[in-house]
Amino acid sequence: MNENVLGIVAGVLTSASMIPQLIKVLKEKNVKDLSLVMLLVLITGVSLWVWYGIMKDELPIILSNAFSVLVNLSLLICYFIYRKS
Amino acid sequence: MNENVLGIVAGVLTSASMIPQLIKVLKEKNVKDLSLVMLLVLITGVSLWVWYGIMKDELPIILSNAFSVLVNLSLLICYFIYRKS
């Protein structure tokens, strides 16, 4: 497989992986088994990838990670809405 | 910040983000709110990143994503052990 195609497929999969998790949380309104630390570390990490992409001027890195930031921020908001206090 | 340092910090954070999730699952033995589809898509994605790293001969990409494969495979095994049938 061409390495650019491979990189794009890999990037789409890792960026999109949290969408099924977000859908599950929105449906079941339950986040008890999700790790808040995981979400915070992940959001920090993908935000830094966006910054890295901006510095290197690499649009695919910027776009895929900015998308991940959005999905994971949504998941974080759901976490605080749905956690049992 | 130097862009290589930034890339390394970002890579370590995104690779390590699933460790707190794995620890939580091992402690609480509960995976009801985790999405199996998320795990499968993520493992496929990071595996393709390892392949990409091998093709581009970029050791940081290979190592950080191989580490992610290990953590997420452990989480997948836990998923099947702890899900209520």
Backbone of each chain as nested JSON, in Angstrom:
{
  "chains": [
    {"id": "A", "residues": [
      {"number": 1, "name": "MET", "atoms": {"N": [0.85, -1.194, 0.0], "CA": [0.0, 0.0, 0.0], "C": [0.889, 1.249, 0.0]}},
      {"number": 2, "name": "ASN", "atoms": {"N": [0.492, 2.263, -0.753], "CA": [1.199, 3.542, -0.757], "C": [1.224, 4.12, 0.663]}},
      {"number": 3, "name": "GLU", "atoms": {"N": [2.376, 4.644, 1.086], "CA": [2.499, 5.046, 2.491], "C": [1.648, 6.264, 2.852]}},
      {"number": 4, "name": "ASN", "atoms": {"N": [1.373, 7.134, 1.863], "CA": [0.5, 8.273, 2.166], "C": [-0.937, 7.82, 2.396]}},
      {"number": 5, "name": "VAL", "atoms": {"N": [-1.394, 6.883, 1.538], "CA": [-2.732, 6.319, 1.714], "C": [-2.818, 5.63, 3.071]}},
      {"number": 6, "name": "LEU", "atoms": {"N": [-1.774, 4.845, 3.388], "CA": [-1.717, 4.14, 4.673], "C": [-1.813, 5.127, 5.832]}},
      {"number": 7, "name": "GLY", "atoms": {"N": [-1.068, 6.238, 5.752], "CA": [-1.096, 7.244, 6.813], "C": [-2.475, 7.883, 6.954]}},
      {"number": 8, "name": "ILE", "atoms": {"N": [-3.119, 8.141, 5.811], "CA": [-4.451, 8.752, 5.864], "C": [-5.473, 7.792, 6.469]}},
      {"number": 9, "name": "VAL", "atoms": {"N": [-5.423, 6.5, 6.033], "CA": [-6.35, 5.5, 6.585], "C": [-6.118, 5.356, 8.088]}},
      {"number": 10, "name": "ALA", "atoms": {"N": [-4.845, 5.255, 8.493], "CA": [-4.519, 5.114, 9.915], "C": [-5.021, 6.336, 10.697]}},
      {"number": 11, "name": "GLY", "atoms": {"N": [-4.821, 7.529, 10.149], "CA": [-5.246, 8.764, 10.811], "C": [-6.756, 8.856, 10.956]}},
      {"number": 12, "name": "VAL", "atoms": {"N": [-7.472, 8.464, 9.882], "CA": [-8.939, 8.499, 9.945], "C": [-9.438, 7.532, 11.024]}},
      {"number": 13, "name": "LEU", "atoms": {"N": [-8.852, 6.308, 11.068], "CA": [-9.294, 5.314, 12.052], "C": [-9.037, 5.772, 13.486]}},
      {"number": 14, "name": "THR", "atoms": {"N": [-7.803, 6.269, 13.767], "CA": [-7.522, 6.668, 15.147], "C": [-8.328, 7.918, 15.536]}},
      {"number": 15, "name": "SER", "atoms": {"N": [-8.561, 8.821, 14.568], "CA": [-9.363, 10.013, 14.885], "C": [-10.826, 9.661, 15.104]}},
      {"number": 16, "name": "ALA", "atoms": {"N": [-11.33, 8.693, 14.309], "CA": [-12.752, 8.363, 14.358], "C": [-13.08, 7.357, 15.46]}},
      {"number": 17, "name": "SER", "atoms": {"N": [-12.047, 6.783, 16.097], "CA": [-12.304, 5.66, 17.014], "C": [-13.193, 6.048, 18.187]}},
      {"number": 18, "name": "MET", "atoms": {"N": [-13.143, 7.307, 18.621], "CA": [-13.94, 7.693, 19.781], "C": [-15.406, 7.989, 19.434]}},
      {"number": 19, "name": "ILE", "atoms": {"N": [-15.738, 8.035, 18.14], "CA": [-17.132, 8.301, 17.769], "C": [-18.087, 7.209, 18.287]}},
      {"number": 20, "name": "PRO", "atoms": {"N": [-17.782, 5.896, 18.074], "CA": [-18.677, 4.872, 18.644], "C": [-18.804, 4.979, 20.165]}},
      {"number": 21, "name": "GLN", "atoms": {"N": [-17.702, 5.391, 20.826], "CA": [-17.78, 5.566, 22.281], "C": [-18.726, 6.714, 22.633]}},
      {"number": 22, "name": "LEU", "atoms": {"N": [-18.628, 7.809, 21.882], "CA": [-19.506, 8.96, 22.125], "C": [-20.973, 8.583, 21.882]}},
      {"number": 23, "name": "ILE", "atoms": {"N": [-21.231, 7.832, 20.799], "CA": [-22.6, 7.41, 20.487], "C": [-23.154, 6.529, 21.607]}},
      {"number": 24, "name": "LYS", "atoms": {"N": [-22.32, 5.593, 22.085], "CA": [-22.745, 4.7, 23.173], "C": [-23.12, 5.493, 24.424]}},
      {"number": 25, "name": "VAL", "atoms": {"N": [-22.284, 6.493, 24.764], "CA": [-22.549, 7.309, 25.952], "C": [-23.832, 8.134, 25.775]}},
      {"number": 26, "name": "LEU", "atoms": {"N": [-24.02, 8.694, 24.584], "CA": [-25.22, 9.509, 24.322], "C": [-26.487, 8.648, 24.411]}},
      {"number": 27, "name": "LYS", "atoms": {"N": [-26.387, 7.389, 23.94], "CA": [-27.53, 6.476, 23.987], "C": [-27.834, 6.021, 25.402]}},
      {"number": 28, "name": "GLU", "atoms": {"N": [-26.785, 5.593, 26.115], "CA": [-26.998, 4.907, 27.398], "C": [-26.891, 5.858, 28.592]}},
      {"number": 29, "name": "LYS", "atoms": {"N": [-26.417, 7.072, 28.354], "CA": [-26.299, 8.085, 29.406], "C": [-25.595, 7.539, 30.653]}},
      {"number": 30, "name": "ASN", "atoms": {"N": [-24.521, 6.808, 30.412], "CA": [-23.801, 6.175, 31.506], "C": [-22.294, 6.255, 31.244]}},
      {"number": 31, "name": "VAL", "atoms": {"N": [-21.539, 6.8, 32.198], "CA": [-20.104, 6.96, 31.969], "C": [-19.266, 6.383, 33.108]}},
      {"number": 32, "name": "LYS", "atoms": {"N": [-19.93, 5.588, 33.962], "CA": [-19.283, 5.1, 35.179], "C": [-17.95, 4.395, 34.908]}},
      {"number": 33, "name": "ASP", "atoms": {"N": [-17.871, 3.642, 33.809], "CA": [-16.663, 2.855, 33.553], "C": [-15.624, 3.589, 32.709]}},
      {"number": 34, "name": "LEU", "atoms": {"N": [-15.92, 4.847, 32.349], "CA": [-14.927, 5.62, 31.599], "C": [-13.957, 6.289, 32.566]}},
      {"number": 35, "name": "SER", "atoms": {"N": [-12.694, 6.381, 32.143], "CA": [-11.68, 7.029, 32.973], "C": [-11.557, 8.506, 32.615]}},
      {"number": 36, "name": "LEU", "atoms": {"N": [-11.809, 9.378, 33.617], "CA": [-11.685, 10.82, 33.41], "C": [-10.241, 11.187, 33.085]}},
      {"number": 37, "name": "VAL", "atoms": {"N": [-9.287, 10.523, 33.767], "CA": [-7.862, 10.801, 33.514], "C": [-7.521, 10.479, 32.057]}},
      {"number": 38, "name": "MET", "atoms": {"N": [-8.043, 9.335, 31.559], "CA": [-7.82, 8.978, 30.142], "C": [-8.27, 10.109, 29.237]}},
      {"number": 39, "name": "LEU", "atoms": {"N": [-9.496, 10.621, 29.477], "CA": [-10.032, 11.692, 28.631], "C": [-9.156, 12.944, 28.685]}},
      {"number": 40, "name": "LEU", "atoms": {"N": [-8.739, 13.33, 29.898], "CA": [-7.949, 14.555, 30.047], "C": [-6.58, 14.426, 29.381]}},
      {"number": 41, "name": "VAL", "atoms": {"N": [-5.921, 13.259, 29.571], "CA": [-4.606, 13.048, 28.957], "C": [-4.741, 13.03, 27.432]}},
      {"number": 42, "name": "LEU", "atoms": {"N": [-5.807, 12.35, 26.948], "CA": [-6.019, 12.245, 25.504], "C": [-6.285, 13.615, 24.871]}},
      {"number": 43, "name": "ILE", "atoms": {"N": [-7.129, 14.42, 25.524], "CA": [-7.439, 15.745, 24.983], "C": [-6.181, 16.62, 24.963]}},
      {"number": 44, "name": "THR", "atoms": {"N": [-5.371, 16.533, 26.034], "CA": [-4.107, 17.283, 26.056], "C": [-3.2, 16.825, 24.912]}},
      {"number": 45, "name": "GLY", "atoms": {"N": [-3.091, 15.496, 24.735], "CA": [-2.221, 14.936, 23.693], "C": [-2.638, 15.358, 22.291]}},
      {"number": 46, "name": "VAL", "atoms": {"N": [-3.926, 15.198, 21.957], "CA": [-4.348, 15.549, 20.59], "C": [-4.283, 17.063, 20.365]}},
      {"number": 47, "name": "SER", "atoms": {"N": [-4.481, 17.858, 21.437], "CA": [-4.328, 19.314, 21.296], "C": [-2.881, 19.667, 20.942]}},
      {"number": 48, "name": "LEU", "atoms": {"N": [-1.937, 18.969, 21.596], "CA": [-0.527, 19.215, 21.276], "C": [-0.218, 18.781, 19.844]}},
      {"number": 49, "name": "TRP", "atoms": {"N": [-0.875, 17.69, 19.352], "CA": [-0.691, 17.287, 17.948], "C": [-1.183, 18.37, 16.989]}},
      {"number": 50, "name": "VAL", "atoms": {"N": [-2.277, 19.065, 17.357], "CA": [-2.761, 20.17, 16.518], "C": [-1.697, 21.256, 16.445]}},
      {"number": 51, "name": "TRP", "atoms": {"N": [-1.137, 21.6, 17.602], "CA": [-0.086, 22.613, 17.69], "C": [1.13, 22.185, 16.845]}},
      {"number": 52, "name": "TYR", "atoms": {"N": [1.506, 20.902, 16.967], "CA": [2.611, 20.339, 16.183], "C": [2.327, 20.477, 14.687]}},
      {"number": 53, "name": "GLY", "atoms": {"N": [1.087, 20.154, 14.295], "CA": [0.697, 20.258, 12.887], "C": [0.775, 21.688, 12.383]}},
      {"number": 54, "name": "ILE", "atoms": {"N": [0.389, 22.64, 13.25], "CA": [0.457, 24.057, 12.872], "C": [1.921, 24.475, 12.682]}},
      {"number": 55, "name": "MET", "atoms": {"N": [2.801, 24.034, 13.613], "CA": [4.223, 24.383, 13.502], "C": [4.866, 23.78, 12.255]}},
      {"number": 56, "name": "LYS", "atoms": {"N": [4.485, 22.523, 11.928], "CA": [5.056, 21.844, 10.766], "C": [4.276, 22.166, 9.495]}},
      {"number": 57, "name": "ASP", "atoms": {"N": [3.187, 22.913, 9.633], "CA": [2.326, 23.268, 8.497], "C": [1.844, 22.009, 7.753]}},
      {"number": 58, "name": "GLU", "atoms": {"N": [1.374, 21.01, 8.524], "CA": [0.87, 19.773, 7.921], "C": [-0.639, 19.666, 8.166]}},
      {"number": 59, "name": "LEU", "atoms": {"N": [-1.393, 20.004, 7.111], "CA": [-2.842, 20.08, 7.236], "C": [-3.511, 18.769, 7.693]}},
      {"number": 60, "name": "PRO", "atoms": {"N": [-3.086, 17.579, 7.188], "CA": [-3.735, 16.337, 7.634], "C": [-3.616, 16.131, 9.143]}},
      {"number": 61, "name": "ILE", "atoms": {"N": [-2.441, 16.477, 9.702], "CA": [-2.237, 16.338, 11.152], "C": [-3.145, 17.32, 11.896]}},
      {"number": 62, "name": "ILE", "atoms": {"N": [-3.224, 18.565, 11.408], "CA": [-4.069, 19.574, 12.046], "C": [-5.535, 19.118, 12.028]}},
      {"number": 63, "name": "LEU", "atoms": {"N": [-6.021, 18.734, 10.833], "CA": [-7.447, 18.415, 10.687], "C": [-7.862, 17.183, 11.495]}},
      {"number": 64, "name": "SER", "atoms": {"N": [-7.081, 16.077, 11.37], "CA": [-7.497, 14.849, 12.048], "C": [-7.456, 15.02, 13.561]}},
      {"number": 65, "name": "ASN", "atoms": {"N": [-6.455, 15.756, 14.076], "CA": [-6.37, 15.922, 15.518], "C": [-7.357, 16.968, 16.043]}},
      {"number": 66, "name": "ALA", "atoms": {"N": [-7.638, 17.992, 15.24], "CA": [-8.655, 18.963, 15.65], "C": [-10.012, 18.261, 15.763]}},
      {"number": 67, "name": "PHE", "atoms": {"N": [-10.26, 17.329, 14.836], "CA": [-11.481, 16.53, 14.885], "C": [-11.516, 15.691, 16.171]}},
      {"number": 68, "name": "SER", "atoms": {"N": [-10.378, 15.072, 16.508], "CA": [-10.294, 14.29, 17.756], "C": [-10.559, 15.158, 18.981]}},
      {"number": 69, "name": "VAL", "atoms": {"N": [-10.019, 16.382, 18.987], "CA": [-10.259, 17.291, 20.113], "C": [-11.768, 17.503, 20.282]}},
      {"number": 70, "name": "LEU", "atoms": {"N": [-12.468, 17.755, 19.165], "CA": [-13.914, 18.0, 19.222], "C": [-14.674, 16.795, 19.788]}},
      {"number": 71, "name": "VAL", "atoms": {"N": [-14.368, 15.59, 19.252], "CA": [-15.071, 14.38, 19.705], "C": [-14.808, 14.136, 21.194]}},
      {"number": 72, "name": "ASN", "atoms": {"N": [-13.536, 14.283, 21.599], "CA": [-13.2, 13.986, 22.987], "C": [-13.677, 15.065, 23.947]}},
      {"number": 73, "name": "LEU", "atoms": {"N": [-13.752, 16.32, 23.492], "CA": [-14.348, 17.37, 24.334], "C": [-15.837, 17.083, 24.537]}},
      {"number": 74, "name": "SER", "atoms": {"N": [-16.516, 16.597, 23.465], "CA": [-17.928, 16.239, 23.59], "C": [-18.091, 15.125, 24.624]}},
      {"number": 75, "name": "LEU", "atoms": {"N": [-17.17, 14.144, 24.551], "CA": [-17.203, 13.028, 25.492], "C": [-16.971, 13.527, 26.929]}},
      {"number": 76, "name": "LEU", "atoms": {"N": [-16.079, 14.504, 27.073], "CA": [-15.79, 15.066, 28.396], "C": [-17.026, 15.79, 28.955]}},
      {"number": 77, "name": "ILE", "atoms": {"N": [-17.703, 16.549, 28.088], "CA": [-18.922, 17.242, 28.518], "C": [-19.97, 16.211, 28.954]}},
      {"number": 78, "name": "CYS", "atoms": {"N": [-20.141, 15.138, 28.141], "CA": [-21.066, 14.055, 28.505], "C": [-20.67, 13.443, 29.846]}},
      {"number": 79, "name": "TYR", "atoms": {"N": [-19.362, 13.287, 30.055], "CA": [-18.892, 12.692, 31.301], "C": [-19.433, 13.467, 32.503]}},
      {"number": 80, "name": "PHE", "atoms": {"N": [-19.338, 14.799, 32.423], "CA": [-19.778, 15.606, 33.569], "C": [-21.3, 15.683, 33.658]}},
      {"number": 81, "name": "ILE", "atoms": {"N": [-21.985, 15.568, 32.51], "CA": [-23.451, 15.58, 32.539], "C": [-23.991, 14.276, 33.138]}},
      {"number": 82, "name": "TYR", "atoms": {"N": [-23.399, 13.15, 32.734], "CA": [-24.001, 11.849, 33.041], "C": [-23.418, 11.136, 34.251]}},
      {"number": 83, "name": "ARG", "atoms": {"N": [-22.293, 11.608, 34.781], "CA": [-21.765, 10.892, 35.946], "C": [-22.723, 11.04, 37.108]}},
      {"number": 84, "name": "LYS", "atoms": {"N": [-22.867, 9.971, 37.845], "CA": [-23.708, 10.026, 39.047], "C": [-22.919, 10.714, 40.145]}},
      {"number": 85, "name": "SER", "atoms": {"N": [-23.523, 11.745, 40.745], "CA": [-22.794, 12.479, 41.781], "C": [-22.901, 11.75, 43.122]}}
    ]},
    {"id": "B", "residues": [
      {"number": 1, "name": "MET", "atoms": {"N": [8.204, 26.2, 21.828], "CA": [8.749, 24.858, 22.082], "C": [9.284, 24.272, 20.774]}},
      {"number": 2, "name": "ASN", "atoms": {"N": [10.418, 23.598, 20.857], "CA": [10.974, 22.895, 19.697], "C": [9.959, 21.882, 19.173]}},
      {"number": 3, "name": "GLU", "atoms": {"N": [9.794, 21.806, 17.828], "CA": [8.711, 20.969, 17.299], "C": [8.95, 19.468, 17.503]}},
      {"number": 4, "name": "ASN", "atoms": {"N": [10.228, 19.05, 17.589], "CA": [10.477, 17.635, 17.858], "C": [10.091, 17.264, 19.275]}},
      {"number": 5, "name": "VAL", "atoms": {"N": [10.456, 18.151, 20.226], "CA": [10.069, 17.927, 21.62], "C": [8.55, 17.903, 21.723]}},
      {"number": 6, "name": "LEU", "atoms": {"N": [7.901, 18.86, 21.04], "CA": [6.439, 18.936, 21.033], "C": [5.834, 17.634, 20.508]}},
      {"number": 7, "name": "GLY", "atoms": {"N": [6.379, 17.109, 19.398], "CA": [5.891, 15.864, 18.821], "C": [6.06, 14.692, 19.77]}},
      {"number": 8, "name": "ILE", "atoms": {"N": [7.205, 14.655, 20.461], "CA": [7.457, 13.555, 21.395], "C": [6.49, 13.623, 22.581]}},
      {"number": 9, "name": "VAL", "atoms": {"N": [6.314, 14.845, 23.14], "CA": [5.388, 15.009, 24.268], "C": [3.965, 14.622, 23.843]}},
      {"number": 10, "name": "ALA", "atoms": {"N": [3.545, 15.108, 22.66], "CA": [2.209, 14.784, 22.159], "C": [2.061, 13.273, 21.977]}},
      {"number": 11, "name": "GLY", "atoms": {"N": [3.084, 12.62, 21.411], "CA": [3.045, 11.179, 21.169], "C": [2.975, 10.381, 22.453]}},
      {"number": 12, "name": "VAL", "atoms": {"N": [3.763, 10.806, 23.454], "CA": [3.747, 10.096, 24.737], "C": [2.362, 10.21, 25.38]}},
      {"number": 13, "name": "LEU", "atoms": {"N": [1.77, 11.421, 25.332], "CA": [0.448, 11.616, 25.951], "C": [-0.634, 10.79, 25.256]}},
      {"number": 14, "name": "THR", "atoms": {"N": [-0.691, 10.835, 23.91], "CA": [-1.748, 10.081, 23.233], "C": [-1.519, 8.573, 23.387]}},
      {"number": 15, "name": "SER", "atoms": {"N": [-0.258, 8.14, 23.392], "CA": [0.008, 6.709, 23.567], "C": [-0.321, 6.25, 24.979]}},
      {"number": 16, "name": "ALA", "atoms": {"N": [-0.026, 7.101, 25.961], "CA": [-0.202, 6.703, 27.362], "C": [-1.626, 6.921, 27.851]}},
      {"number": 17, "name": "SER", "atoms": {"N": [-2.468, 7.582, 27.05], "CA": [-3.783, 7.989, 27.565], "C": [-4.659, 6.809, 27.974]}},
      {"number": 18, "name": "MET", "atoms": {"N": [-4.475, 5.646, 27.336], "CA": [-5.335, 4.513, 27.673], "C": [-4.875, 3.757, 28.929]}},
      {"number": 19, "name": "ILE", "atoms": {"N": [-3.693, 4.111, 29.466], "CA": [-3.217, 3.421, 30.67], "C": [-4.156, 3.653, 31.865]}},
      {"number": 20, "name": "PRO", "atoms": {"N": [-4.56, 4.92, 32.16], "CA": [-5.512, 5.097, 33.271], "C": [-6.826, 4.344, 33.044]}},
      {"number": 21, "name": "GLN", "atoms": {"N": [-7.261, 4.242, 31.772], "CA": [-8.479, 3.479, 31.49], "C": [-8.265, 1.993, 31.804]}},
      {"number": 22, "name": "LEU", "atoms": {"N": [-7.107, 1.466, 31.424], "CA": [-6.788, 0.059, 31.691], "C": [-6.717, -0.197, 33.205]}},
      {"number": 23, "name": "ILE", "atoms": {"N": [-6.088, 0.725, 33.941], "CA": [-5.972, 0.574, 35.399], "C": [-7.363, 0.582, 36.036]}},
      {"number": 24, "name": "LYS", "atoms": {"N": [-8.216, 1.494, 35.568], "CA": [-9.579, 1.578, 36.111], "C": [-10.346, 0.268, 35.896]}},
      {"number": 25, "name": "VAL", "atoms": {"N": [-10.216, -0.292, 34.678], "CA": [-10.913, -1.547, 34.355], "C": [-10.361, -2.699, 35.204]}},
      {"number": 26, "name": "LEU", "atoms": {"N": [-9.044, -2.747, 35.376], "CA": [-8.439, -3.821, 36.167], "C": [-8.873, -3.736, 37.628]}},
      {"number": 27, "name": "LYS", "atoms": {"N": [-9.024, -2.503, 38.139], "CA": [-9.45, -2.311, 39.529], "C": [-10.912, -2.653, 39.717]}},
      {"number": 28, "name": "GLU", "atoms": {"N": [-11.76, -2.127, 38.815], "CA": [-13.207, -2.198, 39.044], "C": [-13.855, -3.388, 38.344]}},
      {"number": 29, "name": "LYS", "atoms": {"N": [-13.109, -4.046, 37.458], "CA": [-13.603, -5.231, 36.742], "C": [-14.971, -4.976, 36.112]}},
      {"number": 30, "name": "ASN", "atoms": {"N": [-15.086, -3.832, 35.478], "CA": [-16.361, -3.44, 34.889], "C": [-16.106, -2.728, 33.562]}},
      {"number": 31, "name": "VAL", "atoms": {"N": [-16.739, -3.202, 32.49], "CA": [-16.481, -2.606, 31.18], "C": [-17.77, -2.229, 30.454]}},
      {"number": 32, "name": "LYS", "atoms": {"N": [-18.882, -2.243, 31.209], "CA": [-20.202, -2.061, 30.603], "C": [-20.279, -0.792, 29.736]}},
      {"number": 33, "name": "ASP", "atoms": {"N": [-19.646, 0.292, 30.18], "CA": [-19.783, 1.562, 29.464], "C": [-18.719, 1.781, 28.394]}},
      {"number": 34, "name": "LEU", "atoms": {"N": [-17.83, 0.789, 28.213], "CA": [-16.823, 0.926, 27.158], "C": [-17.396, 0.436, 25.836]}},
      {"number": 35, "name": "SER", "atoms": {"N": [-16.994, 1.089, 24.753], "CA": [-17.468, 0.698, 23.425], "C": [-16.486, -0.291, 22.787]}},
      {"number": 36, "name": "LEU", "atoms": {"N": [-16.986, -1.498, 22.468], "CA": [-16.158, -2.509, 21.803], "C": [-15.723, -2.02, 20.421]}},
      {"number": 37, "name": "VAL", "atoms": {"N": [-16.635, -1.34, 19.716], "CA": [-16.311, -0.82, 18.376], "C": [-15.153, 0.181, 18.479]}},
      {"number": 38, "name": "MET", "atoms": {"N": [-15.199, 1.054, 19.507], "CA": [-14.112, 2.019, 19.709], "C": [-12.78, 1.281, 19.84]}},
      {"number": 39, "name": "LEU", "atoms": {"N": [-12.754, 0.231, 20.683], "CA": [-11.508, -0.517, 20.891], "C": [-11.011, -1.148, 19.584]}},
      {"number": 40, "name": "LEU", "atoms": {"N": [-11.926, -1.76, 18.813], "CA": [-11.526, -2.445, 17.583], "C": [-11.004, -1.453, 16.535]}},
      {"number": 41, "name": "VAL", "atoms": {"N": [-11.714, -0.317, 16.392], "CA": [-11.271, 0.699, 15.421], "C": [-9.918, 1.273, 15.838]}},
      {"number": 42, "name": "LEU", "atoms": {"N": [-9.767, 1.534, 17.147], "CA": [-8.521, 2.116, 17.653], "C": [-7.348, 1.16, 17.456]}},
      {"number": 43, "name": "ILE", "atoms": {"N": [-7.551, -0.13, 17.765], "CA": [-6.468, -1.11, 17.603], "C": [-6.084, -1.235, 16.132]}},
      {"number": 44, "name": "THR", "atoms": {"N": [-7.089, -1.239, 15.238], "CA": [-6.789, -1.282, 13.805], "C": [-5.984, -0.048, 13.395]}},
      {"number": 45, "name": "GLY", "atoms": {"N": [-6.43, 1.131, 13.858], "CA": [-5.749, 2.385, 13.51], "C": [-4.314, 2.433, 13.981]}},
      {"number": 46, "name": "VAL", "atoms": {"N": [-4.073, 2.121, 15.25], "CA": [-2.692, 2.213, 15.753], "C": [-1.811, 1.126, 15.133]}},
      {"number": 47, "name": "SER", "atoms": {"N": [-2.399, -0.024, 14.781], "CA": [-1.627, -1.064, 14.088], "C": [-1.172, -0.56, 12.717]}},
      {"number": 48, "name": "LEU", "atoms": {"N": [-2.077, 0.157, 12.02], "CA": [-1.698, 0.728, 10.723], "C": [-0.612, 1.796, 10.887]}},
      {"number": 49, "name": "TRP", "atoms": {"N": [-0.66, 2.558, 12.012], "CA": [0.406, 3.54, 12.275], "C": [1.75, 2.845, 12.459]}},
      {"number": 50, "name": "VAL", "atoms": {"N": [1.763, 1.65, 13.09], "CA": [3.015, 0.894, 13.235], "C": [3.546, 0.527, 11.851]}},
      {"number": 51, "name": "TRP", "atoms": {"N": [2.655, 0.029, 10.999], "CA": [3.02, -0.339, 9.633], "C": [3.57, 0.884, 8.873]}},
      {"number": 52, "name": "TYR", "atoms": {"N": [2.869, 2.034, 9.041], "CA": [3.305, 3.288, 8.425], "C": [4.711, 3.652, 8.903]}},
      {"number": 53, "name": "GLY", "atoms": {"N": [4.939, 3.521, 10.215], "CA": [6.246, 3.832, 10.793], "C": [7.339, 2.933, 10.232]}},
      {"number": 54, "name": "ILE", "atoms": {"N": [6.994, 1.651, 10.029], "CA": [7.966, 0.707, 9.463], "C": [8.302, 1.109, 8.017]}},
      {"number": 55, "name": "MET", "atoms": {"N": [7.263, 1.459, 7.238], "CA": [7.494, 1.859, 5.837], "C": [8.331, 3.139, 5.741]}},
      {"number": 56, "name": "LYS", "atoms": {"N": [8.074, 4.093, 6.658], "CA": [8.805, 5.37, 6.64], "C": [10.096, 5.285, 7.453]}},
      {"number": 57, "name": "ASP", "atoms": {"N": [10.308, 4.143, 8.112], "CA": [11.49, 3.938, 8.946], "C": [11.602, 5.025, 10.025]}},
      {"number": 58, "name": "GLU", "atoms": {"N": [10.475, 5.309, 10.698], "CA": [10.469, 6.317, 11.767], "C": [10.222, 5.64, 13.115]}},
      {"number": 59, "name": "LEU", "atoms": {"N": [11.304, 5.455, 13.857], "CA": [11.266, 4.695, 15.101], "C": [10.287, 5.255, 16.139]}},
      {"number": 60, "name": "PRO", "atoms": {"N": [10.205, 6.609, 16.327], "CA": [9.256, 7.127, 17.332], "C": [7.812, 6.729, 17.017]}},
      {"number": 61, "name": "ILE", "atoms": {"N": [7.437, 6.755, 15.721], "CA": [6.078, 6.358, 15.334], "C": [5.858, 4.874, 15.612]}},
      {"number": 62, "name": "ILE", "atoms": {"N": [6.867, 4.043, 15.256], "CA": [6.752, 2.599, 15.496], "C": [6.584, 2.319, 16.985]}},
      {"number": 63, "name": "LEU", "atoms": {"N": [7.491, 2.888, 17.807], "CA": [7.498, 2.569, 19.235], "C": [6.238, 3.045, 19.949]}},
      {"number": 64, "name": "SER", "atoms": {"N": [5.85, 4.328, 19.709], "CA": [4.698, 4.841, 20.459], "C": [3.418, 4.109, 20.076]}},
      {"number": 65, "name": "ASN", "atoms": {"N": [3.279, 3.75, 18.777], "CA": [2.052, 3.068, 18.369], "C": [2.066, 1.586, 18.732]}},
      {"number": 66, "name": "ALA", "atoms": {"N": [3.249, 0.96, 18.72], "CA": [3.335, -0.438, 19.167], "C": [2.933, -0.517, 20.64]}},
      {"number": 67, "name": "PHE", "atoms": {"N": [3.35, 0.497, 21.409], "CA": [2.963, 0.571, 22.814], "C": [1.444, 0.705, 22.951]}},
      {"number": 68, "name": "SER", "atoms": {"N": [0.845, 1.558, 22.112], "CA": [-0.618, 1.717, 22.114], "C": [-1.323, 0.407, 21.77]}},
      {"number": 69, "name": "VAL", "atoms": {"N": [-0.785, -0.334, 20.797], "CA": [-1.378, -1.625, 20.429], "C": [-1.412, -2.527, 21.656]}},
      {"number": 70, "name": "LEU", "atoms": {"N": [-0.29, -2.597, 22.391], "CA": [-0.214, -3.457, 23.579], "C": [-1.25, -3.068, 24.631]}},
      {"number": 71, "name": "VAL", "atoms": {"N": [-1.313, -1.752, 24.96], "CA": [-2.25, -1.287, 25.987], "C": [-3.695, -1.58, 25.57]}},
      {"number": 72, "name": "ASN", "atoms": {"N": [-4.01, -1.304, 24.29], "CA": [-5.393, -1.476, 23.852], "C": [-5.768, -2.941, 23.657]}},
      {"number": 73, "name": "LEU", "atoms": {"N": [-4.79, -3.789, 23.31], "CA": [-5.069, -5.228, 23.262], "C": [-5.356, -5.747, 24.674]}},
      {"number": 74, "name": "SER", "atoms": {"N": [-4.601, -5.253, 25.67], "CA": [-4.854, -5.647, 27.064], "C": [-6.272, -5.238, 27.461]}},
      {"number": 75, "name": "LEU", "atoms": {"N": [-6.662, -4.022, 27.048], "CA": [-8.004, -3.526, 27.356], "C": [-9.063, -4.401, 26.671]}},
      {"number": 76, "name": "LEU", "atoms": {"N": [-8.78, -4.836, 25.45], "CA": [-9.71, -5.697, 24.708], "C": [-9.871, -7.049, 25.407]}},
      {"number": 77, "name": "ILE", "atoms": {"N": [-8.746, -7.608, 25.879], "CA": [-8.803, -8.879, 26.607], "C": [-9.638, -8.702, 27.877]}},
      {"number": 78, "name": "CYS", "atoms": {"N": [-9.391, -7.604, 28.62], "CA": [-10.184, -7.295, 29.815], "C": [-11.663, -7.173, 29.467]}},
      {"number": 79, "name": "TYR", "atoms": {"N": [-11.938, -6.552, 28.318], "CA": [-13.32, -6.368, 27.9], "C": [-14.041, -7.71, 27.843]}},
      {"number": 80, "name": "PHE", "atoms": {"N": [-13.376, -8.71, 27.227], "CA": [-14.03, -10.009, 27.078], "C": [-14.056, -10.795, 28.392]}},
      {"number": 81, "name": "ILE", "atoms": {"N": [-13.085, -10.547, 29.268], "CA": [-13.081, -11.23, 30.575], "C": [-14.182, -10.658, 31.47]}},
      {"number": 82, "name": "TYR", "atoms": {"N": [-14.342, -9.321, 31.468], "CA": [-15.193, -8.69, 32.479], "C": [-16.597, -8.346, 31.998]}},
      {"number": 83, "name": "ARG", "atoms": {"N": [-16.862, -8.465, 30.715], "CA": [-18.241, -8.111, 30.299], "C": [-19.197, -9.148, 30.887]}},
      {"number": 84, "name": "LYS", "atoms": {"N": [-20.346, -8.656, 31.299], "CA": [-21.371, -9.544, 31.806], "C": [-22.048, -10.217, 30.611]}},
      {"number": 85, "name": "SER", "atoms": {"N": [-22.089, -11.544, 30.648], "CA": [-22.689, -12.252, 29.495], "C": [-24.204, -12.293, 29.632]}}
    ]}
  ]
}
